[in-house]
Amino acid sequence: MAIGNVYIISAIAIVGGGLFGFDISSMSAIIGTTQYKCYFNQGPTPATSADCTGPR
């Protein structure tokens, strides 16, 4: 009983790993921004900053 073509299985694993790495690298650049922190109420409070109101 054959498992399948090893090259196809490897290609799927490589593409999946690459997409996962791209997701991590793109989110690491976004998480540190003030806009992201304000949206999730982790940045300056609305009482101290008029531009940080959280989700609407």
Order of alpha helices (4+ residues) and beta strands (2+ residues): alpha-alpha
